[in-house]
Amino acid sequence: MSNNYYNPNLKEFARGLRTETISRAEKYIWKHVLSRNQQGVKFKRQRPILHFIVDFFAQEIGLIIEIDGNSHVNKGDYDRMRQSKLEGLGYVVIRFSEGDVINNLGDVITQIQHVIHCLKEEREET
């Protein structure tokens, strides 16, 4: 897993997602929570993994954070399949709705910090 299943064929598409089509909630969580190692781990935005592009990825601990906006309303089966494949690679995937990020940021931060803490402890034990 040294390259973390990085897919260079999606690099340009991911770059466009980072700059042109990023949602309000993704901007918000990036600025206030995940950028500049604010949580003690480095996150990357719009990271290509296999044939998916995940919203946020912390390689060091194998954590993927997904923000579900309006585009996910009718994609429940696809999202479950996608999450299952990513978890099958050994990643931990946590999801938040766009509304939770905007309206309940404190709770979102608490949940993210808890998962990061648990994953760091797991790594120390192995």
N, C-alpha and C positions, 0 to 999 in steps of 0.2 A: 504494500500500500504506500510505497515511497512517493508516488506521484498523486496519491489520493484520487485516482481515477479521473484525473484532469483531462478534459477533452479540448485540445487546442483548436479543433475545427469550429468550436462555438465561441471562440475568443472575441471576434468582432461583434457578433450578435450580443454577447454579454456586455461588451463595452457600450453598445447602444442602449441597452436596458439601464445601465448605470447612469447614463447622461441624459437620455431623451425621454424615457417612459417611466421613470421612477415615480412611485406613488407618494402622496403626501405622508402617509404613515411610514413608508420606508425611509424617506428623508428624515423624518422626525426621530425615529428610533436610531438611525445611523448617527445623527448629530448629537443626540442627548444621551445615548446609551453605549453604542458599540464602537464608535471610531476612536482612534488614538489610544488603544489599549485601556480604555476606561474601566473595563471589567477584569483587567489582569491577563487577558489573552487577546491575541490579534485576530480580528475578524476581517474577512474579505467579502466584498459585495458582489452579487451576481456572479457566482463562481460556477463554471461549467464542470459538472461531474457526470460521467457517462454521457448520456444524451439529454440530460436535464441541466437547467440552470437554477441553482438554489439562490435564495435571497441573500442569506448571510452564512458564512462558513468559518468556523474556528478550527483550523487544521490540527493544532496542538492537542486538542481534546476531542476531536471528532464530532463537533456539535454543528448542526444545521438549524438555523432559525428561519421559519417561513412566515410571511405576513400575508394573510388571505384577505383580499379585497373583493370588490364586486365581481371581478372576472372569475372567481372561484365558486360562485353561487351554484352553478349547474355542473361543476366538475368534481363532485364528491368521489365518484368511483375512480376517476383518473388520479386525483390527489392521494387516495388510499393506496392505489397501485404504486404510484411514484414513491410514496413514503415507505412502503414495504420494501421496494427494491433498494432504496438508500439505506434503510435499517439492515437489510441483508448484507450490505457491504461493511457493516459494523458501526455505522454512524447513529447518533442519537438525533432525532428530529423533534423539534417543538414548534408548535404553530400558535399564532395569535391572529385574531381578527383585526382588520384595520381600525375598527371602532374601539377595540380594547387599547390599542397602541395610542390612539389620539385621546381617548377619554379616561383611561385607567393606567396611565404610564407607570405610576408607582407600583401597582400590582404586577405589571409586566416585568419591571426591573427586578422586583423581588423574586419572581419565578425564574428569570434568567440567571440571577446570581446564585440561586439555590442549585440549579442544574450545573452551572459552572463549578461550584464548590464540590458537588458530588462527583463530577467527572474528574476533577483534579485529584481528589482523594483516591478514586479508583486507580488512577495512573500511578500514584505514589505507592499503592499497595502491591502493584505488579512489578 
